[in-house]
Amino acid sequence: MTGAALAQGYITTVAGNGTEGFSGDGHAAPAAQLNGPTAVTVDGQGNLYIGDSHNDRVRKVATDGTITTAAGGGTACDPPFGDGGAATRACLDHPYNVQVTPEGELLITDWEHHVVRKVDTKGIIGTVAGTPTDKGSDGTPLGTYLGGAQAVAQSPDGGFYVATKDELWKVSPDGRTIKRIAGGGTSADDGVPATEARLKEPTGLAVDASGALYLVDSGDNRVRRIGADGKITTVAGTGTAGFSGDGGPATEARLRSPWAVAIDGAGALYISEQGNGRVRKVAADGTIFTLAGTGTPEYSGDGGPAAKAGLNSPAGLGLDQGGNLCIADFENHRIRMVAGATKVRPPSPEDADLSVEPVFPAAAQQQGVSFLLGARVRNRGPATVKGDRVTVTLTLPEGLVGDAGCLQNICTRTFPGTELSPDVGSLDGTFRVHATDTAPPGTRTATVTVSYAYETNPSDNTAQLPITIVKPEPKPRDESALTIVQSVEASAGPGKETAIQVQLSASPAVRVSPGVITQTFKAPKGFVFTNAPTWAYPGGSTGHPDHSIEDQGKTLVVKSNPHVNTGADDQSPLTYTLPMRAESDASPGHSTDGSATIGKDAPIPLSGTVLGTAVKPVSTIGSTAGDDFHQKRNTDFTQIPTVEARDVNGTAVDGARIHFAIVDPNGTGSTFADGTSLTYDTTTRNGGIAHSLAVKAGPHPGDFTIDVTTLDGSGKAVFHLTVD
């Protein structure tokens, strides 16, 4: 098994889905069912063996993660329990403990059968110690009753140890003799021969590199050691059940129902405590601390720190060659694994889990342009971190150079005078760097690392920072690179709305961005600017620029940046739409005296056409003044003025409708109190000629004006009526 994917001290599940039962052989171990696992061990190749106690089997998890049955058929039978046959067909009854010998054979404590079984490398099972019947001991392994055989361990000389209810036995390497080496006595003291000691339900055994034997004296809540001199001492626990002592000497700590013990190459001990729901570690200097479990009997915490995970009655322990510790999580029906357990040291008051939050530009960077690169450092706790103990190191790839705080391609920073509390804020580990002018375009990778002496999880203290370098684009040009044309001419009758359009363009390869400049537009004769102008690009981007309308509408001033081709949204051309209105008294005709001046560019002309027809007098009656005529007061004869409609080019307009109106200088309308009135003919005449039918002057004296206009409101002729 491997913990390579996990941070040091983090926990995961390697076998069992949490539902008690038996299933899953031939499939992934985490999906399989286990039932009350009490033992776990790992062979030299990384294969995992599980004492699946309540399933009466020993299960194997291969290095590829597949689970199978290595021993036990799951059914009861009479002695000899399948000895001499395939281990997978044999009867086991609560295999509480399993160990692997250096030769690859399995030693199994068959608890209810009171024997020790061995499975050889060919898969054949046999009994190597114990007898199902209580007959005492005849001095041979197979003639000795091992009541409630619970734990087994290989001895350095090739024999093995087996722990029973209150005694510890050793079987010789040749398998012919057995003797009691501990227990059976009455003394609870340290330093006495182990054979005089009182043991209470020893449940776990381990042997260190010197050959010293460690046993879990479960009922006495202690872990004991038997040295080469045969004397027994306490290495953990006070004998009083409880939980205490983390951070202090293991011999002053309280344990509760310890079950198993394991020992690593450095001499550190690992102790499972079913009653406390924890696995404790005793460092080589004797300091004890919690490695896994919170004390709450639950299943939780996979993927996080083992000390914050929930265990439920942890039992057997097994270390692999990578320093990972496997735990038989009995009531959770799982096998858990703490990655890098052998490297986990006692907690320090300054322990903290720092992480890096990468900072790098998402967009490509141009040669010679500086940008921020590095990381923000965050603290997951538990301790508050002093900034002067944190170092951020940024290693730059070829083509990037740092500004301040960098030496060649290495940038470093510490944070004196600062503190970083858990889950609050961050330290700024970024540096301003730039690509050299000669850096080849393309993507390269920088590396940022945060270092802290009391780091508890270094797995996320390094990040890779990808940076893409491109050559700088040519600088945008000013408005002189624009081609400016009037694309739509103003055209409307008097009083009517219209608009001029002006286009600003450049070839696709030319980027134009002069900044905010003044753009002045002069209206052609007969027109005035009215409303807000609009800018628009072909892609649909549009808006209103800052503007002002001056000179009673004759001048429009725009202040904006007429940029084109600088990005996807401003591709050429830029079109201005300038709302206008033909003045109500404008004479029909075409004018080119408007202008558009874009920044420092020379103005271009703007043109417009006032639409409509001109009305001209043709003849008058009753007056030598040409356009005047008169009548006597209270006369009934009719004088008929004649007018003609012509277009702006002077051509008579067939079908024009001409309107006559008499205008009272006193503002009373076209019918006067004295009876003066005007009737008119709206009949269309060929050639645009129209005649009034009758003008009757009443007794009211004075001058009156007759306005003659076409019905579309364009052009007029004035006649004066004198009444005397």
C-alpha positions in Angstrom: 0.0 0.0 0.0 1.1 3.6 -0.5 0.4 7.0 1.0 2.2 8.9 -1.7 -0.9 10.7 -2.8 -1.6 12.0 0.8 0.1 14.6 2.8 2.2 13.5 5.8 0.0 12.7 8.7 -3.2 12.6 6.7 -5.6 9.7 6.7 -7.6 7.7 4.2 -9.5 4.4 3.9 -7.8 1.5 2.0 -10.2 -1.3 2.6 -13.9 -1.7 3.7 -16.9 0.3 2.8 -18.2 0.7 6.3 -21.1 -1.8 6.0 -20.4 -4.9 8.1 -20.6 -8.1 6.1 -18.6 -10.1 3.6 -18.3 -9.1 -0.1 -15.9 -7.7 -2.7 -13.4 -10.4 -3.3 -11.8 -9.8 -6.7 -12.6 -6.1 -6.6 -11.3 -2.8 -5.2 -10.7 -3.1 -1.5 -12.5 0.1 -0.5 -15.7 -1.2 -2.0 -15.5 -4.5 -0.1 -17.3 -5.4 3.1 -15.4 -6.3 6.2 -16.8 -7.4 9.6 -15.0 -6.3 12.7 -11.4 -6.3 11.5 -9.0 -6.7 14.5 -5.6 -7.1 12.8 -3.6 -5.7 9.9 -0.1 -6.3 8.7 2.0 -5.5 5.6 4.5 -7.8 3.9 7.8 -6.7 2.3 6.1 -6.3 -1.2 3.4 -4.0 0.2 0.6 -6.6 0.3 -1.9 -6.0 3.1 -3.3 -8.8 5.3 -6.4 -8.2 7.4 -7.7 -10.3 10.3 -11.4 -10.0 9.3 -12.4 -11.4 12.6 -16.1 -11.7 12.5 -16.0 -13.0 9.0 -13.7 -15.8 10.2 -11.3 -15.0 7.4 -7.9 -13.4 6.7 -8.2 -11.1 3.7 -5.4 -9.9 1.4 -5.2 -6.5 -0.4 -2.7 -6.7 -3.2 -0.5 -3.8 -4.3 -3.0 -3.0 -7.1 -5.8 -2.5 -4.5 -7.7 -5.8 -5.2 -9.0 -7.7 -2.2 -9.2 -11.5 -1.9 -9.4 -14.1 0.8 -6.1 -15.6 1.9 -7.4 -17.9 4.6 -10.7 -19.1 6.1 -13.8 -20.4 4.5 -16.2 -18.5 6.7 -17.8 -21.6 8.1 -17.4 -23.7 11.4 -16.0 -27.2 11.4 -14.5 -29.7 13.8 -10.8 -30.3 14.4 -8.4 -30.4 12.7 -10.2 -27.4 11.1 -8.9 -28.0 7.6 -5.2 -28.5 8.5 -3.2 -29.8 5.6 -5.4 -28.4 3.0 -5.9 -25.1 1.2 -6.1 -22.2 3.7 -9.1 -20.7 1.9 -11.1 -23.8 2.8 -10.0 -24.0 6.4 -12.1 -23.1 9.4 -11.0 -20.1 11.4 -12.9 -18.8 14.4 -12.2 -15.1 15.1 -8.6 -14.7 13.7 -7.7 -11.9 16.1 -4.2 -11.4 14.9 -2.1 -12.1 11.8 1.6 -11.6 11.1 3.8 -12.2 8.1 7.1 -14.0 8.6 10.3 -13.0 6.6 9.7 -16.0 4.5 6.3 -14.8 3.5 4.3 -17.2 5.6 1.3 -16.1 7.7 0.9 -16.7 11.4 -2.7 -16.4 12.6 -4.1 -16.5 16.1 -7.3 -18.6 15.9 -8.8 -17.2 19.0 -11.9 -19.4 19.6 -9.9 -22.5 18.6 -7.1 -21.6 21.0 -4.4 -22.3 18.5 -1.9 -20.6 16.2 -2.2 -21.5 12.5 0.4 -21.1 9.8 -0.2 -20.6 6.0 2.9 -21.5 4.0 3.9 -19.9 0.7 1.9 -22.5 -1.2 -1.3 -21.6 0.6 -1.5 -24.8 2.8 -2.6 -24.3 6.4 -1.6 -26.1 9.5 -1.6 -25.7 13.3 1.8 -24.8 14.8 0.9 -24.2 18.4 -2.0 -24.8 20.8 -4.7 -27.4 21.2 -8.5 -26.9 21.3 -8.8 -28.7 24.6 -7.6 -27.4 28.0 -5.0 -30.0 28.9 -2.4 -27.8 30.3 1.1 -28.2 28.7 3.2 -31.2 27.9 6.1 -28.9 26.9 5.4 -29.1 23.1 3.7 -26.4 21.1 0.9 -28.7 19.9 0.4 -30.1 23.4 0.0 -26.7 25.2 -3.4 -25.1 25.8 -3.3 -21.5 24.6 -6.6 -20.3 26.0 -7.8 -17.3 24.0 -4.7 -16.9 21.8 -4.9 -13.3 20.8 -1.5 -12.0 19.5 1.4 -13.4 17.7 4.8 -12.0 16.7 7.9 -13.4 15.0 11.0 -13.6 17.2 14.4 -12.6 15.9 15.7 -16.2 16.1 13.0 -17.6 13.8 10.6 -18.7 16.5 7.5 -16.8 17.5 5.7 -15.4 20.5 2.0 -15.9 21.3 -0.1 -14.1 23.9 -3.0 -15.8 25.7 -5.4 -14.5 28.2 -2.8 -13.8 30.9 0.5 -15.3 29.7 3.1 -14.9 27.0 4.7 -17.9 25.4 7.6 -18.5 23.0 7.8 -21.3 20.5 11.3 -22.4 19.5 12.6 -21.9 15.9 12.3 -25.6 15.2 8.8 -25.7 16.5 9.4 -28.5 19.0 9.4 -26.6 22.3 7.3 -23.9 24.0 7.8 -22.1 27.2 6.2 -19.3 29.2 8.3 -16.2 29.2 5.9 -13.7 30.9 2.8 -13.6 33.0 1.4 -16.0 35.4 2.8 -14.1 38.3 1.4 -11.6 40.8 3.7 -8.6 40.6 2.5 -5.4 38.9 6.0 -3.8 39.5 8.5 -2.8 36.9 12.0 -4.3 36.9 10.9 -7.8 38.0 11.4 -10.9 35.8 8.6 -11.1 33.3 7.7 -14.5 34.5 6.8 -13.0 37.9 4.6 -10.3 36.4 0.9 -10.2 36.4 -0.6 -9.7 32.9 -4.2 -8.8 32.1 -5.3 -9.8 28.7 -2.3 -9.0 26.6 -3.6 -8.2 23.1 -0.7 -6.9 21.1 2.9 -7.8 20.5 5.8 -6.2 18.6 9.6 -6.7 18.5 12.2 -4.0 18.0 15.5 -4.1 16.1 17.4 -5.1 19.3 15.1 -8.0 19.9 13.2 -6.4 22.8 9.6 -7.5 23.0 6.7 -5.0 23.6 3.3 -6.2 24.7 0.0 -4.5 25.3 -1.2 -5.2 28.8 -4.7 -4.2 27.8 -6.6 -5.0 31.1 -3.9 -3.0 33.0 -4.0 -0.1 30.5 -0.2 -0.2 29.9 2.4 -1.1 27.3 5.2 -3.2 28.7 8.7 -4.1 27.5 10.7 -7.2 28.1 14.4 -6.8 27.5 17.2 -9.2 26.8 17.6 -9.7 30.6 14.0 -11.0 30.8 12.8 -8.2 33.0 9.6 -6.3 32.4 9.1 -2.5 32.5 6.4 -0.1 31.5 6.9 2.2 28.5 3.5 3.8 28.3 0.5 4.2 30.6 0.1 4.6 34.3 -2.2 1.6 34.9 -5.2 3.9 35.4 -7.7 4.1 32.6 -8.2 7.5 31.0 -6.9 9.9 28.5 -4.1 12.3 29.4 -0.5 13.1 28.9 -0.1 14.2 25.3 3.1 16.2 25.0 4.7 14.6 28.0 6.4 11.3 29.0 4.4 8.3 27.9 4.8 6.6 31.3 2.8 9.5 32.8 0.0 9.3 30.3 -3.2 7.5 30.8 -4.4 4.9 28.3 -7.8 3.3 28.0 -8.1 -0.3 26.7 -5.0 -0.3 24.5 -5.2 -3.1 21.9 -2.1 -3.2 19.6 1.4 -1.9 19.4 3.8 -1.4 16.4 7.3 -0.2 16.4 9.3 1.6 13.6 13.0 1.6 12.8 13.6 4.7 14.8 12.2 3.1 17.9 9.0 5.0 18.0 5.9 3.1 19.3 2.4 3.2 17.9 -0.5 2.2 20.3 -4.1 1.8 19.4 -6.6 2.6 22.2 -10.1 1.2 21.7 -11.4 2.9 24.7 -10.1 6.3 23.7 -10.8 6.0 19.9 -7.2 7.1 19.2 -3.8 5.9 18.0 -1.0 7.4 20.1 2.6 7.6 19.1 5.5 7.5 21.5 8.5 9.2 20.0 12.0 7.8 20.6 12.5 10.3 23.4 9.5 8.9 25.2 7.1 11.8 24.4 3.5 10.6 23.7 1.0 12.4 21.4 -2.1 11.6 19.4 -1.4 10.5 15.9 -4.9 9.7 14.8 -8.4 10.0 16.2 -10.3 12.7 18.1 -11.8 10.5 20.8 -15.3 10.7 19.3 -16.4 7.2 18.1 -17.3 7.9 14.5 -16.1 7.6 11.0 -14.8 10.9 9.6 -11.8 12.8 8.4 -10.6 10.9 5.3 -8.4 13.2 3.2 -7.4 15.4 6.2 -5.1 15.3 9.2 -5.4 11.9 11.0 -5.5 13.7 14.4 -8.8 15.3 13.3 -10.3 12.1 12.0 -12.9 9.9 13.8 -12.0 6.3 14.7 -14.3 3.8 16.3 -12.5 1.2 18.5 -9.2 1.1 16.6 -7.5 -2.3 17.0 -4.6 -3.8 15.0 -1.7 -1.8 13.6 0.7 -2.4 10.8 3.6 -0.4 9.4 4.7 -0.6 5.7 8.1 0.0 4.3 7.1 3.5 3.3 6.4 4.6 6.9 2.6 4.5 6.5 0.6 3.2 9.4 -2.4 0.9 8.7 -5.2 0.8 11.4 -7.9 -1.8 11.8 -10.9 0.5 12.5 -12.9 -2.2 14.2 -16.4 -0.7 14.6 -16.1 1.2 11.4 -15.4 -2.1 9.5 -12.6 -0.4 7.6 -8.8 -0.3 7.3 -7.5 3.2 7.5 -4.0 4.4 6.7 -2.0 7.4 8.0 0.5 8.5 5.4 4.1 9.1 6.5 3.3 8.2 10.1 6.9 7.5 10.9 7.8 11.1 10.1 5.1 12.7 12.2 6.7 14.3 15.2 5.1 15.6 18.4 3.2 18.7 17.9 5.0 22.0 18.5 3.3 25.2 19.8 4.3 26.7 16.5 2.9 23.9 14.2 0.9 25.2 11.3 -0.3 24.1 7.9 0.7 26.8 5.4 -0.5 26.8 1.8 0.3 28.8 -1.3 -2.3 30.6 -3.4 -0.6 31.1 -6.8 -0.5 34.6 -8.3 0.4 34.8 -12.0 -1.1 36.6 -15.0 -3.9 34.9 -16.8 -3.2 36.8 -20.0 -0.1 36.7 -22.2 2.6 39.2 -21.2 4.6 41.4 -23.5 8.4 41.6 -23.5 9.6 44.4 -21.3 6.3 44.8 -19.4 6.4 44.1 -15.7 3.8 42.0 -13.8 3.3 40.3 -10.4 4.4 36.7 -9.9 4.5 34.5 -6.8 2.0 33.5 -4.2 -0.2 34.6 -1.3 0.6 32.5 1.8 -2.3 31.4 3.9 -2.4 29.6 7.3 -4.8 26.7 8.1 -3.5 26.6 11.7 -3.5 25.6 14.4 -0.7 28.1 15.5 -0.3 31.7 14.6 2.8 32.0 12.4 5.5 34.6 12.9 6.3 36.2 9.5 10.1 36.2 10.0 10.0 32.3 10.0 8.2 32.2 6.7 10.3 32.3 3.5 8.8 32.5 0.0 11.1 31.6 -2.8 10.3 32.2 -6.5 12.5 30.5 -9.1 12.3 32.2 -12.5 12.7 30.4 -15.9 15.0 31.7 -18.6 13.8 34.9 -20.1 12.3 36.3 -16.9 14.1 38.6 -14.5 13.0 40.0 -11.2 13.0 43.6 -10.1 13.5 44.2 -6.3 14.3 41.3 -4.0 15.7 39.0 -6.7 19.2 37.8 -7.4 19.6 36.4 -10.9 16.7 34.0 -11.3 15.9 33.6 -7.6 13.6 35.9 -5.6 13.1 35.5 -1.9 11.1 37.2 0.8 10.5 36.9 4.5 8.0 38.9 6.6 9.6 40.3 9.7 7.3 42.1 12.1 4.2 40.3 10.9 2.1 37.5 12.1 -0.4 35.3 10.2 -3.3 33.9 12.2 -5.2 30.8 11.2 -7.7 31.4 8.4 -7.2 35.2 8.6 -5.6 37.2 5.8 -2.4 36.2 3.9 1.2 37.2 3.4 2.1 38.8 0.1 4.8 36.6 -1.5 4.6 38.2 -4.9 7.4 39.8 -6.9 7.4 42.3 -9.8 9.2 40.6 -12.7 9.4 41.2 -16.4 10.3 39.3 -19.6 13.5 40.6 -21.2 13.3 42.2 -24.6 15.1 39.2 -26.0 12.9 36.5 -24.3 11.6 34.1 -26.9 7.8 34.2 -27.2 6.1 31.1 -25.7 5.0 29.6 -22.4 7.4 28.8 -19.6 7.0 27.9 -15.9 8.1 29.5 -12.7 8.1 27.8 -9.3 7.1 29.3 -6.0 7.7 27.6 -2.6 6.9 28.6 0.9 9.1 27.3 3.7 8.3 27.2 7.4 10.2 25.2 10.0 7.0 24.0 11.8 5.1 23.1 8.7 2.7 20.2 9.3 1.7 19.6 5.6 4.3 20.5 3.0 2.4 18.9 0.2 0.8 22.1 -0.9 3.7 24.5 -0.2 4.8 24.6 -3.9 3.0 25.8 -7.0 3.9 25.9 -10.7 3.2 29.3 -12.4 2.8 29.2 -16.2 3.6 32.5 -18.0 3.1 33.1 -21.7 5.4 35.8 -23.3 4.5 37.5 -26.6 6.2 40.2 -28.6 4.7 43.7 -28.0 2.2 44.9 -30.5 3.0 48.2 -32.3 1.8 51.2 -30.4 -1.6 52.6 -31.5 -1.5 55.5 -33.9 -3.3 58.8 -33.5 -6.2 60.2 -35.5 -4.0 61.1 -38.4 -4.2 57.4 -39.4 -8.0 57.6 -39.8 -9.8 58.0 -43.1 -12.8 60.2 -42.5 -15.8 60.4 -44.8 -19.5 61.4 -44.7 -21.3 58.2 -45.4 -24.9 59.5 -45.1 -26.1 63.0 -46.1 -28.7 65.0 -44.2 -32.0 65.2 -46.2 -35.3 66.6 -44.9 -38.0 69.1 -45.5 -38.3 72.2 -43.3 -39.0 71.3 -39.7 -38.3 67.6 -40.3 -35.8 65.3 -38.5 -32.8 63.6 -40.2 -29.2 62.6 -39.5 -25.7 62.7 -40.9 -23.4 59.7 -40.6 -19.6 60.1 -40.5 -17.3 57.1 -40.8 -13.8 56.8 -39.3 -11.8 53.9 -40.7 -8.3 52.4 -40.9 -6.9 49.3 -42.5 -7.2 46.1 -40.3 -3.4 46.1 -39.6 -3.4 49.6 -38.2 -4.4 50.2 -34.5 -5.7 53.7 -33.8 -6.2 55.0 -30.3 -5.4 58.7 -30.0 -7.0 59.1 -26.6 -9.8 61.6 -25.8 -9.7 64.3 -28.4 -12.1 67.1 -29.5 -14.1 66.5 -32.6 -16.1 69.4 -34.0 -19.0 69.2 -36.4 -20.6 72.1 -38.2 -24.1 71.7 -39.6 -24.8 72.5 -43.3 -26.9 75.5 -44.1 -30.5 75.1 -43.2 -29.9 72.4 -40.6 -29.2 72.3 -36.8 -28.0 69.5 -34.5 -30.7 68.3 -32.1 -30.0 65.2 -30.0 -27.2 63.1 -28.6 -24.9 61.6 -31.2 -24.3 57.8 -31.3 -21.1 55.8 -32.0 -21.2 52.2 -33.3 -18.8 49.5 -34.5 -19.7 46.6 -36.9 -19.7 44.1 -34.1 -22.6 45.7 -32.4 -20.9 47.8 -29.8 -22.5 51.2 -29.5 -23.0 54.1 -27.2 -23.2 57.9 -26.8 -20.0 60.0 -26.5 -19.6 63.0 -24.3 -20.8 66.0 -26.3 -22.3 69.5 -26.3 -24.5 71.3 -28.8 -23.5 75.0 -29.3 -24.3 78.0 -31.5 -28.0 77.4 -31.4 -27.6 74.0 -32.8 -25.1 74.9 -35.6 -22.1 73.3 -33.8 -21.7 69.8 -32.2 -18.6 69.2 -30.1 -17.7 65.6 -29.2 -15.0 64.6 -26.7 -14.1 60.9 -26.9 -11.4 58.5 -28.1 -12.2 57.4 -31.7 -10.3 54.1 -31.5 -10.4 51.4 -34.0 -8.7 47.9 -34.4 -7.4 47.8 -30.8 -9.5 44.7 -29.9 -12.3 42.4 -31.0 -15.0 45.0 -30.2 -13.8 48.0 -32.1 -12.9 46.7 -35.5 -13.0 49.4 -38.2 -15.0 51.4 -39.2 -16.3 53.6 -36.3 -19.6 55.3 -37.4 -21.0 58.5 -35.8 -24.7 59.2 -36.3 -25.5 62.9 -35.7 -29.2 63.7 -35.3 -30.3 66.9 -37.1 -33.4 68.8 -38.1 -34.0 71.0 -41.2 -34.9 74.5 -39.9 -38.6 75.4 -40.4 -37.8 78.4 -42.5 -35.1 76.8 -44.5 -35.3 77.3 -48.2 -35.1 74.1 -50.3 -31.7 73.4 -51.7 -28.4 71.6 -51.4 -25.6 72.9 -49.2 -22.0 71.7 -48.6 -20.8 74.2 -46.1 -20.9 71.9 -43.1 -17.7 70.4 -41.8 -16.3 67.6 -39.5 -12.9 68.2 -37.8 -11.5 65.1 -35.9 -8.8 66.3 -33.6 -5.8 67.7 -35.5 -7.0 66.3 -38.8 -8.0 68.7 -41.6 -11.8 69.3 -41.7 -13.9 67.4 -44.3 -17.1 69.0 -45.7 -20.6 67.9 -44.6 -23.5 68.4 -46.9 -27.3 68.4 -46.6 -30.4 68.9 -48.7 -33.5 70.8 -47.6 -36.4 69.2 -49.5 -39.6 70.8 -50.9 -40.9 73.2 -53.6 -40.6 76.9 -54.1 -43.7 79.1 -54.7 -43.3 82.1 -56.9 -45.8 84.8 -58.0 -46.8 84.7 -61.6 -49.2 87.6 -61.9 -51.3 89.9 -59.7 -54.4 91.8 -60.4 -55.4 95.2 -59.3 -52.1 96.6 -58.4 -49.1 98.0 -60.2 -46.9 97.0 -57.3 -46.4 93.6 -58.7 -47.0 91.6 -55.6 -49.6 94.0 -54.1 -53.3 94.4 -54.8 -56.1 96.3 -53.3 -59.9 96.6 -53.1 -62.4 99.1 -52.1 -64.0 98.5 -48.8 -67.3 96.6 -49.0 -66.8 95.7 -52.6 -67.8 92.3 -53.9 -65.6 91.9 -57.0 -62.9 89.3 -57.0 -59.2 90.0 -57.6 -57.2 86.9 -58.4 -53.5 86.5 -57.6 -51.7 83.7 -59.5 -48.8 81.7 -58.2 -46.6 78.9 -59.5 -44.9 76.0 -57.7 -41.3 75.1 -58.8 -38.8 72.7 -57.3 -35.3 73.6 -56.1 -34.0 73.4 -59.6 -36.5 75.9 -60.9 -38.7 73.4 -62.8 -42.5 73.7 -62.5 -44.0 71.0 -60.4 -47.1 69.3 -61.9 -49.6 68.3 -59.3 -48.4 70.7 -56.6 -51.1 71.7 -54.1 -50.9 75.3 -53.1 -52.4 76.9 -50.0 -53.5 80.6 -49.6 -54.0 82.2 -46.2 -54.8 85.8 -45.3 -53.1 87.0 -42.2 -54.7 89.6 -40.0 -52.0 91.8 -38.5 -54.1 91.9 -35.4 -53.9 88.2 -35.1 -57.6 87.4 -35.5 -57.1 84.8 -38.2 -58.2 84.7 -41.8 -61.8 85.8 -41.2 -62.3 89.3 -40.0 -65.0 91.0 -38.1 -65.6 93.4 -40.9 -66.3 90.6 -43.3 -63.0 90.5 -45.2 -62.4 87.0 -46.3 -60.4 84.9 -48.6 -61.5 81.7 -50.5 -59.0 79.7 -52.5 -58.8 76.9 -55.0 -56.9 73.8 -54.0 -57.5 72.2 -57.3 -54.3 71.0 -58.9 -53.4 72.6 -62.1 -51.0 71.6 -64.8 -47.7 73.4 -64.6 -48.2 74.0 -60.9 -50.5 77.1 -61.6 -53.2 77.7 -58.9 -55.7 80.6 -58.7 -57.7 82.1 -55.8 -61.4 82.2 -56.5 -62.4 85.2 -54.5 -61.1 87.8 -52.2 -63.8 90.0 -50.7 -62.7 93.1 -48.7 -65.0 94.1 -45.9 -65.3 97.5 -44.3 -62.2 96.9 -42.1 -59.4 99.3 -43.3 -55.7 98.5 -43.4 -53.1 96.3 -44.9 -53.3 92.5 -44.8 -50.8 89.9 -45.8 -51.7 86.9 -47.9 -49.1 84.0 -47.4 -49.0 81.4 -50.1 -47.3 78.1 -49.3 -47.3 74.6 -50.6 -48.9 72.0 -48.4 -45.7 70.4 -47.3 -44.6 73.6 -45.6 -41.8 74.5 -48.1 -41.4 77.9 -49.8 -43.8 80.8 -49.8 -44.8 84.0 -51.8 -46.2 87.1 -50.1 -48.9 89.3 -51.5 -50.1 92.5 -49.7 -53.8 93.4 -49.7 -54.7 97.0 -49.2 -58.3 97.9 -48.2 -59.4 101.6 -48.6 
